[in-house]
């Protein structure tokens, strides 16, 4: 118990409180208020939080020579859609408004001395929300000094923040639901979740009746079809602010206590803009347990159907699936080679080979899960 108390006395000043807020906004009544997704630390009494590096964390990251150890990143994922997405500045401070045509005017053949009834087209406006993904790091300067290489220690921790931001962004692009969680933007799955909806022709059901389901997506990226968005007047992409050594104050546990800490912030303002819903096709209800069986879902047919559903090859068309589906797709296609089927690899850059289905590249997205609910 004495050892635990000593550690608490040495590092308790590391912890701080981040005030989290998630406010809704009404554009017509007040200036836009951002929704925040943030990671912070809350300290109760003398309890240690989990959001700040401790002496024990520092010890676990030091090799026998006393230098920062090379960390095997077992939690890193492959989410290649972030390499493909085009990003466009929105026309609103909080996102983008798109005007789409919903009907065409009526035209008629006429005879001489016979009139034609006037007609018109109709339009509708769609608002796509941008959200703010954010993370903070504050580390007691005394903890960073322990190994004699402050820069290496901060760089090592920074890599973890970058990976966490990428994973959260990829997850939200597919599963984010701004209706249920106002701080998020709405991703592909909630937009394409009903085969009888107006966009139901782009929801292809693979026949599962079980609960271990996944989906694959065909997306045609382009400025006039589907793209990522960032708010008007802001900067695209992940932003990093290094505030250096600052004084932070604890507001719980030991009110008024201060310490010097190295402070960093990661911030990503982004959203998903679907200007033309016809350029996304979701093949859902893929029974994962059947993929390895003798009669797996006919992925080839479903993928061919999806490619024929997209109106044209406007923009950059890409397939997205998790590695479970990708593995079994390769097996299924190998068995189909005798019938003229097959996957191909092509070089798309120096030392980079990409798997193709016909002329469409296939990308791996680890954030696509294998336990999706059935889509009606």
C-alpha positions as CSV (number, residue, x, y, z in Angstrom):
1,X,0.0,0.0,0.0
2,X,2.9,2.4,0.8
3,X,4.2,2.0,-2.8
4,X,0.8,2.9,-4.3
5,X,0.5,6.0,-2.0
6,X,4.0,7.2,-3.1
7,X,3.1,6.9,-6.8
8,X,-0.1,8.8,-6.2
9,X,1.7,11.6,-4.5
10,X,4.2,11.9,-7.3
11,X,1.8,12.0,-10.2
12,X,-1.6,13.1,-8.9
13,X,-0.9,16.6,-10.2
14,X,-0.9,15.3,-13.8
15,X,-4.6,14.9,-13.9
16,X,-7.1,17.5,-15.0
17,X,-10.6,17.9,-16.0
18,X,-11.9,18.6,-19.6
19,X,-15.2,20.3,-19.7
20,X,-17.2,18.4,-22.4
21,X,-20.1,20.0,-24.0
22,X,-22.5,19.0,-26.8
23,X,-24.8,21.7,-27.8
24,X,-27.5,21.7,-30.5
25,X,-27.9,24.7,-32.7
26,X,-30.7,26.4,-34.7
27,X,-29.1,28.2,-37.7
28,X,-32.0,30.6,-38.1
29,X,-32.0,31.7,-34.4
30,X,-28.4,31.8,-33.4
31,X,-24.8,31.6,-34.7
32,X,-23.7,28.0,-35.3
33,X,-22.4,26.1,-32.3
34,X,-20.1,23.2,-32.9
35,X,-20.7,19.7,-31.6
36,X,-17.7,18.2,-30.0
37,X,-16.4,14.6,-29.7
38,X,-13.5,14.7,-27.2
39,X,-11.5,12.6,-24.9
40,X,-10.7,13.9,-21.4
41,X,-10.0,13.0,-17.8
42,X,-12.2,13.4,-14.8
43,X,-10.6,13.1,-11.4
44,X,-12.7,12.2,-8.3
45,X,-10.9,12.8,-5.0
46,X,-7.4,11.3,-5.1
47,X,-8.2,8.6,-7.7
48,X,-5.9,8.4,-10.7
49,X,-7.4,9.0,-14.1
50,X,-6.7,7.0,-17.2
51,X,-6.3,9.8,-19.7
52,X,-2.8,11.0,-18.7
53,X,0.6,9.3,-18.8
54,X,1.8,8.1,-15.4
55,X,5.2,7.0,-14.1
56,X,4.1,3.4,-14.7
57,X,3.2,4.2,-18.3
58,X,6.6,5.9,-18.8
59,X,8.4,2.8,-17.4
60,X,6.5,0.5,-19.8
61,X,7.6,2.6,-22.7
62,X,11.3,2.6,-21.9
63,X,13.7,0.0,-23.2
64,X,16.7,-1.5,-21.2
65,X,19.0,1.2,-22.4
66,X,16.7,3.9,-21.0
67,X,15.5,5.1,-24.4
68,X,11.9,5.2,-25.7
69,X,11.1,1.7,-26.8
70,X,9.8,0.9,-30.3
71,X,6.2,0.0,-29.8
72,X,4.5,-2.8,-31.7
73,X,1.2,-1.2,-32.8
74,X,-1.1,-4.1,-32.4
75,X,-4.2,-1.8,-32.4
76,X,-3.4,-0.2,-35.8
77,X,-6.0,-0.9,-38.5
78,X,-6.3,-0.7,-42.2
79,X,-9.0,1.8,-43.3
80,X,-8.0,2.6,-46.9
81,X,-11.1,4.7,-47.7
82,X,-9.3,7.7,-46.2
83,X,-6.8,7.4,-49.0
84,X,-9.6,7.6,-51.7
85,X,-12.0,10.2,-50.3
86,X,-12.1,13.5,-52.1
87,X,-12.7,16.5,-49.8
88,X,-14.7,19.6,-50.6
89,X,-15.3,22.8,-48.7
90,X,-18.9,23.2,-47.7
91,X,-21.1,26.2,-48.4
92,X,-22.2,26.6,-44.8
93,X,-20.2,27.2,-41.6
94,X,-21.6,23.9,-40.3
95,X,-21.6,21.8,-43.4
96,X,-23.1,21.9,-46.9
97,X,-26.5,22.5,-48.5
98,X,-27.1,20.7,-51.8
99,X,-30.0,21.4,-54.1
100,X,-31.2,18.4,-56.1
101,X,-33.9,18.1,-58.7
102,X,-36.7,15.8,-57.7
103,X,-38.9,15.9,-60.8
104,X,-38.8,17.0,-64.4
105,X,-41.4,19.2,-66.1
106,X,-44.1,17.5,-68.2
107,X,-43.6,17.8,-72.0
108,X,-46.1,17.0,-74.6
109,X,-46.5,16.5,-78.4
110,X,-48.9,19.0,-79.8
111,X,-50.9,19.7,-82.9
112,X,-51.4,23.0,-84.7
113,X,-53.9,25.2,-82.9
114,X,-53.7,22.9,-79.8
115,X,-52.1,24.3,-76.7
116,X,-49.8,22.6,-74.1
117,X,-50.4,22.8,-70.3
118,X,-47.5,24.7,-68.6
119,X,-45.4,22.6,-66.3
120,X,-42.3,22.9,-64.1
121,X,-39.6,20.9,-62.4
122,X,-39.3,20.6,-58.6
123,X,-36.2,20.7,-56.4
124,X,-35.3,19.9,-52.8
125,X,-32.5,21.0,-50.5
126,X,-30.4,18.6,-48.5
127,X,-28.2,19.6,-45.6
128,X,-25.1,17.5,-44.7
129,X,-23.7,18.2,-41.3
130,X,-20.0,18.6,-40.5
131,X,-18.8,17.6,-37.1
132,X,-15.7,18.2,-35.0
133,X,-13.5,15.3,-33.8
134,X,-11.1,16.3,-31.2
135,X,-8.5,14.9,-28.7
136,X,-6.2,16.5,-26.1
137,X,-3.0,15.3,-24.5
138,X,-1.5,16.8,-21.4
139,X,1.5,15.1,-19.8
140,X,3.3,16.3,-16.7
141,X,6.7,17.6,-17.8
142,X,8.4,15.6,-15.0
143,X,7.1,12.4,-16.4
144,X,8.5,13.2,-19.8
145,X,11.9,14.0,-18.4
146,X,12.4,10.6,-16.9
147,X,13.9,9.0,-20.0
148,X,15.9,12.1,-21.1
149,X,14.2,12.2,-24.6
150,X,11.0,14.3,-24.3
151,X,10.6,14.7,-28.1
152,X,10.7,10.9,-28.7
153,X,8.2,10.2,-25.9
154,X,5.8,12.8,-27.3
155,X,6.2,11.5,-30.9
156,X,5.5,7.9,-29.7
157,X,2.3,9.0,-28.0
158,X,1.3,11.2,-30.9
159,X,1.2,8.2,-33.3
160,X,-1.4,6.6,-31.1
161,X,-3.6,9.7,-31.2
162,X,-3.3,9.9,-35.0
163,X,-4.4,6.2,-35.3
164,X,-7.3,6.8,-32.9
165,X,-8.5,9.8,-34.9
166,X,-8.3,7.8,-38.2
167,X,-10.2,4.9,-36.8
168,X,-12.9,7.1,-35.4
169,X,-13.3,9.0,-38.6
170,X,-13.5,5.8,-40.7
171,X,-16.1,4.3,-38.3
172,X,-18.2,7.4,-38.5
173,X,-18.1,7.6,-42.3
174,X,-19.9,4.2,-42.3
175,X,-21.9,4.1,-39.1
176,X,-22.2,7.7,-37.8
177,X,-25.8,8.7,-37.0
178,X,-26.4,12.4,-36.6
179,X,-30.0,11.8,-35.7
180,X,-29.2,9.6,-32.7
181,X,-25.9,11.3,-31.8
182,X,-26.1,15.0,-32.8
183,X,-22.3,15.5,-32.2
184,X,-21.6,13.1,-35.1
185,X,-22.3,13.4,-38.9
186,X,-24.4,10.8,-40.6
187,X,-22.5,8.0,-42.4
188,X,-23.4,5.6,-45.2
189,X,-25.2,2.8,-43.2
190,X,-28.0,5.0,-41.8
191,X,-28.5,6.6,-45.2
192,X,-28.8,3.2,-47.0
193,X,-30.7,1.1,-44.4
194,X,-34.0,0.3,-46.0
195,X,-34.6,-1.5,-49.3
196,X,-38.1,0.1,-49.6
197,X,-36.8,3.7,-49.2
198,X,-36.6,6.1,-52.1
199,X,-32.9,5.0,-52.5
200,X,-33.8,1.4,-51.9
201,X,-32.7,0.4,-55.4
202,X,-29.1,1.0,-54.1
203,X,-29.6,-1.4,-51.1
204,X,-28.9,-4.9,-52.3
205,X,-29.8,-7.7,-49.8
206,X,-27.5,-10.7,-49.8
207,X,-30.1,-13.0,-48.2
208,X,-29.0,-13.5,-44.6
209,X,-31.6,-14.2,-41.9
210,X,-28.9,-14.4,-39.1
211,X,-27.3,-11.8,-36.8
212,X,-23.7,-12.1,-37.9
213,X,-24.0,-9.8,-40.9
214,X,-21.7,-7.4,-42.7
215,X,-21.9,-5.1,-45.7
216,X,-19.7,-4.1,-48.6
217,X,-20.0,-0.7,-50.3
218,X,-19.5,0.6,-53.8
219,X,-18.8,4.3,-53.8
220,X,-18.3,6.7,-56.7
221,X,-16.2,9.6,-55.2
222,X,-16.4,12.9,-57.0
223,X,-17.2,16.6,-56.4
224,X,-20.7,16.2,-57.9
225,X,-21.4,12.7,-56.5
226,X,-20.0,11.7,-53.0
227,X,-17.2,13.4,-51.1
228,X,-16.0,14.3,-47.7
229,X,-16.7,17.9,-46.6
230,X,-15.2,20.4,-44.3
231,X,-17.0,23.6,-43.1
232,X,-16.9,26.8,-45.0
233,X,-13.8,28.9,-44.1
234,X,-12.1,26.0,-42.3
235,X,-9.1,23.8,-43.2
236,X,-9.4,20.3,-44.6
237,X,-7.9,17.3,-42.8
238,X,-6.5,16.5,-39.4
239,X,-5.0,19.5,-37.6
240,X,-2.4,19.3,-34.9
241,X,-1.6,22.1,-32.4
242,X,1.4,21.8,-30.1
243,X,1.0,24.3,-27.3
244,X,4.3,23.3,-25.7
245,X,4.8,23.6,-22.0
246,X,1.9,25.3,-20.3
247,X,0.5,25.6,-16.7
248,X,-2.6,23.6,-16.1
249,X,-4.9,23.8,-13.1
250,X,-6.7,20.9,-11.5
251,X,-10.4,21.7,-10.7
252,X,-11.2,18.5,-8.9
253,X,-9.4,16.3,-6.4
254,X,-7.0,19.1,-5.4
255,X,-8.7,22.4,-6.3
256,X,-6.2,25.2,-7.2
257,X,-3.3,22.8,-7.6
258,X,-1.1,23.6,-10.7
259,X,1.5,21.9,-12.7
260,X,3.6,22.3,-15.8
261,X,2.5,20.0,-18.7
262,X,3.2,19.5,-22.4
263,X,-0.1,20.1,-24.1
264,X,-1.3,19.1,-27.6
265,X,-4.6,19.1,-29.5
266,X,-5.7,17.1,-32.5
267,X,-8.8,18.3,-34.4
268,X,-10.6,17.1,-37.5
269,X,-13.6,19.0,-38.9
270,X,-15.3,16.8,-41.4
271,X,-18.5,15.2,-42.6
272,X,-19.9,13.2,-45.5
273,X,-21.6,14.9,-48.4
274,X,-23.8,12.7,-50.6
275,X,-24.9,15.0,-53.5
276,X,-26.1,12.1,-55.7
277,X,-27.3,9.1,-53.7
278,X,-27.2,6.9,-56.9
279,X,-23.4,6.8,-56.6
280,X,-23.4,4.6,-53.4
281,X,-24.5,1.0,-53.4
282,X,-24.7,-1.0,-50.2
283,X,-24.6,-4.8,-50.4
284,X,-25.9,-5.8,-47.0
285,X,-27.1,-8.8,-45.1
286,X,-24.0,-10.8,-46.0
287,X,-24.0,-13.8,-43.6
288,X,-20.4,-14.0,-42.3
289,X,-20.8,-17.6,-41.0
290,X,-21.8,-18.8,-44.5
291,X,-18.8,-17.2,-46.3
292,X,-16.5,-20.2,-45.5
293,X,-19.2,-22.8,-46.3
294,X,-19.8,-24.9,-49.4
295,X,-22.5,-22.6,-50.6
296,X,-21.4,-19.0,-49.6
297,X,-23.4,-15.9,-50.6
298,X,-23.0,-15.2,-54.3
299,X,-20.8,-12.1,-53.9
300,X,-19.8,-12.0,-57.5
301,X,-23.4,-11.6,-58.7
302,X,-24.2,-9.0,-56.0
303,X,-21.1,-7.0,-56.9
304,X,-21.9,-7.2,-60.6
305,X,-25.5,-6.0,-59.8
306,X,-24.1,-3.1,-57.8
307,X,-21.8,-2.0,-60.6
308,X,-24.6,-1.9,-63.0
309,X,-26.7,0.1,-60.6
310,X,-24.4,3.1,-60.6
311,X,-25.4,5.4,-63.4
312,X,-22.0,6.0,-64.9
313,X,-18.3,5.9,-64.1
314,X,-18.3,9.6,-63.1
315,X,-15.6,10.2,-60.5
316,X,-13.5,7.4,-58.9
317,X,-15.4,4.2,-58.1
318,X,-14.1,2.0,-55.3
319,X,-15.2,-1.2,-53.4
320,X,-14.9,-1.2,-49.6
321,X,-15.1,-4.4,-47.5
322,X,-13.5,-5.8,-44.3
323,X,-10.8,-8.4,-44.5
324,X,-13.2,-11.2,-43.6
325,X,-15.2,-10.6,-46.8
326,X,-12.1,-9.9,-48.8
327,X,-10.5,-13.2,-47.8
328,X,-13.5,-15.2,-48.8
329,X,-14.0,-13.2,-52.0
330,X,-10.6,-14.2,-53.2
331,X,-11.4,-17.8,-52.6
332,X,-14.7,-17.6,-54.3
333,X,-13.2,-15.8,-57.3
334,X,-10.3,-18.3,-57.5
335,X,-12.9,-21.1,-57.8
336,X,-14.7,-19.1,-60.5
337,X,-11.5,-18.7,-62.6
338,X,-12.4,-21.8,-64.6
339,X,-15.6,-20.1,-65.6
340,X,-13.9,-16.9,-66.7
341,X,-14.0,-15.1,-63.3
342,X,-11.1,-13.8,-61.3
343,X,-9.5,-11.0,-59.4
344,X,-6.5,-9.1,-60.7
345,X,-3.7,-7.0,-59.1
346,X,-2.5,-3.8,-60.6
347,X,0.3,-1.4,-59.8
348,X,-1.2,2.0,-58.7
349,X,2.0,3.5,-57.4
350,X,5.6,2.8,-56.6
351,X,5.6,-0.5,-54.8
352,X,1.8,-0.5,-54.2
353,X,-0.3,-3.3,-55.7
354,X,-4.1,-3.1,-55.4
355,X,-6.7,-5.8,-55.8
356,X,-9.3,-5.2,-58.5
357,X,-12.8,-6.6,-59.3
358,X,-13.0,-6.0,-63.0
359,X,-11.9,-2.4,-63.4
360,X,-12.8,-1.4,-59.8
361,X,-10.2,-1.4,-57.0
362,X,-11.1,-3.2,-53.7
363,X,-10.1,-1.5,-50.5
364,X,-9.9,-2.9,-47.0
365,X,-11.8,-1.2,-44.1
366,X,-11.3,-2.8,-40.7
367,X,-14.1,-0.6,-39.2
368,X,-16.7,-2.5,-41.2
369,X,-18.1,-4.9,-38.6
370,X,-19.4,-8.5,-38.7
371,X,-22.4,-8.0,-36.4
372,X,-24.7,-5.7,-38.3
373,X,-28.4,-5.9,-37.8
374,X,-30.5,-7.2,-40.7
375,X,-31.6,-4.5,-43.2
376,X,-35.3,-4.7,-44.1
